[in-house]
């Protein structure tokens, strides 16, 4: 699923694969993908946000990403990390520092979008996080991400359908 602002013709999938072609991805979907990679560098490499931002913007395909959404995610997740981790912690089955860096990055993105990107419906946030986990995470990481992001969504946006 993609953002609600996209047209249906942009939601085409490759026949039989269940995956979207790269050309069918929205700018926000691409921004999330680059944000996962950038947050991984932050969490694992302990790189500065400035160096990560510069490196990421030079990656192939970044020009197709929504750079404002990328900025919101990267900067927001780093600056609000403690608050976002406090939101996710009650829904984890382990300590935050025991969550894989990829899943940790995805959960930060989900928490950030749920709390500040109110133009993105909660069901879209959940689905986009699941898709990120399927693309970047471990074998069953998407199930873990689904459970945590869904629980955060119900807590943060209880009246949204």
C-alpha positions as CSV (number, residue, x, y, z in Angstrom):
1,X,0.0,0.0,0.0
2,X,1.2,3.5,-0.6
3,X,0.3,6.9,0.6
4,X,-3.3,8.0,0.3
5,X,-2.4,10.9,-2.0
6,X,-1.2,8.6,-4.8
7,X,-3.3,7.7,-7.7
8,X,-4.4,4.0,-8.3
9,X,-2.4,3.7,-11.5
10,X,0.8,4.2,-9.5
11,X,0.0,1.2,-7.3
12,X,0.7,-1.4,-10.0
13,X,2.5,-4.6,-9.0
14,X,4.7,-6.9,-11.0
15,X,2.6,-9.9,-12.0
16,X,3.0,-12.8,-9.7
17,X,5.6,-11.3,-7.4
18,X,3.5,-9.2,-5.1
19,X,6.3,-6.6,-5.2
20,X,6.0,-3.1,-6.6
21,X,8.3,-2.2,-9.5
22,X,10.9,0.5,-8.5
23,X,9.2,2.9,-10.9
24,X,5.9,2.5,-9.1
25,X,7.1,3.5,-5.7
26,X,6.0,6.9,-4.3
27,X,8.5,9.6,-3.3
28,X,7.5,8.9,0.4
29,X,8.1,5.2,0.1
30,X,11.5,5.9,-1.3
31,X,12.2,8.4,1.5
32,X,11.3,5.7,4.0
33,X,13.7,3.3,2.3
34,X,16.6,5.8,2.4
35,X,15.7,6.7,6.0
36,X,16.0,3.1,7.1
37,X,19.5,2.9,5.5
38,X,20.4,6.3,7.1
39,X,19.2,5.3,10.5
40,X,21.0,2.0,10.3
41,X,24.2,4.0,9.8
42,X,23.3,6.1,12.8
43,X,22.5,3.2,15.0
44,X,25.3,0.9,14.0
45,X,28.1,3.2,12.7
46,X,27.4,6.0,15.2
47,X,28.0,8.4,12.3
48,X,26.9,12.0,12.5
49,X,23.6,13.0,11.1
50,X,25.4,15.5,8.8
51,X,27.7,12.8,7.3
52,X,24.8,10.4,7.0
53,X,22.6,13.0,5.2
54,X,25.4,13.9,2.8
55,X,26.2,10.2,2.0
56,X,22.5,9.3,1.6
57,X,21.7,12.2,-0.8
58,X,24.5,11.0,-3.1
59,X,23.0,7.5,-3.4
60,X,21.6,6.4,-6.7
61,X,17.8,7.1,-6.9
62,X,17.7,9.6,-4.0
63,X,16.4,12.3,-6.5
64,X,13.2,10.3,-6.8
65,X,12.6,10.3,-3.0
66,X,10.6,12.9,-1.2
67,X,13.5,14.8,0.4
68,X,11.4,16.7,2.8
69,X,9.8,13.5,4.2
70,X,13.3,12.0,4.4
71,X,14.5,15.0,6.4
72,X,11.5,14.7,8.7
73,X,12.2,11.1,9.3
74,X,16.0,11.2,9.7
75,X,16.2,14.3,11.8
76,X,13.1,13.6,13.8
77,X,14.1,10.0,14.6
78,X,17.5,11.1,15.7
79,X,16.4,14.2,17.7
80,X,13.4,12.5,19.3
81,X,14.9,9.0,19.7
82,X,14.3,8.8,23.4
83,X,10.7,9.8,23.1
84,X,10.1,7.4,20.2
85,X,11.8,4.5,22.0
86,X,9.6,5.2,25.1
87,X,6.6,4.9,22.8
88,X,7.7,1.6,21.4
89,X,9.2,0.0,24.5
90,X,5.9,-1.1,26.1
91,X,5.1,-3.1,23.0
92,X,8.4,-4.9,22.7
93,X,9.1,-8.4,23.9
94,X,12.8,-7.4,24.6
95,X,14.8,-4.4,25.5
96,X,15.2,-1.7,22.8
97,X,18.9,-2.3,22.5
98,X,18.3,-6.0,21.8
99,X,16.1,-5.2,18.7
100,X,18.0,-5.7,15.4
101,X,19.2,-2.3,14.0
102,X,17.1,-2.7,10.9
103,X,13.9,-3.4,12.9
104,X,14.9,-0.6,15.3
105,X,15.2,1.9,12.5
106,X,11.8,0.8,11.0
107,X,10.1,1.1,14.4
108,X,11.6,4.6,14.9
109,X,10.2,5.6,11.5
110,X,6.8,4.1,12.4
111,X,6.7,5.9,15.7
112,X,7.8,9.2,14.1
113,X,5.2,9.0,11.3
114,X,2.4,8.0,13.8
115,X,3.2,10.9,16.1
116,X,3.9,13.7,13.6
117,X,2.9,12.8,10.1
118,X,-0.8,13.0,10.6
119,X,-1.5,13.3,6.9
120,X,-0.3,9.7,6.6
121,X,-3.2,7.3,7.7
122,X,-2.2,4.9,10.4
123,X,-3.0,1.9,8.2
124,X,-0.5,3.3,5.6
125,X,2.2,3.7,8.3
126,X,1.7,0.1,9.4
127,X,1.8,-1.3,5.9
128,X,4.8,0.8,4.9
129,X,6.7,-0.4,7.9
130,X,5.8,-4.0,7.2
131,X,7.0,-3.6,3.6
132,X,10.3,-2.1,4.8
133,X,10.8,-5.0,7.2
134,X,10.2,-7.5,4.3
135,X,12.7,-5.6,2.1
136,X,15.4,-4.9,4.6
137,X,14.8,-7.1,7.7
138,X,15.2,-10.7,8.7
139,X,13.0,-13.6,7.7
140,X,10.1,-13.0,10.1
141,X,11.0,-9.4,11.1
142,X,7.9,-8.1,9.4
143,X,5.7,-10.0,11.8
144,X,7.5,-8.4,14.8
145,X,7.3,-4.9,13.2
146,X,3.6,-5.4,12.4
147,X,2.8,-6.2,16.0
148,X,4.7,-3.3,17.5
149,X,3.7,-0.6,14.9
150,X,0.1,-1.8,15.1
151,X,0.1,-1.5,18.9
152,X,1.7,2.0,18.7
153,X,-0.9,3.0,16.2
154,X,-3.8,2.0,18.4
155,X,-2.2,3.9,21.3
156,X,-1.3,7.1,19.4
157,X,-4.3,7.2,17.1
158,X,-7.1,5.2,18.8
159,X,-10.0,6.9,16.9
160,X,-8.5,6.5,13.4
161,X,-9.9,3.6,11.4
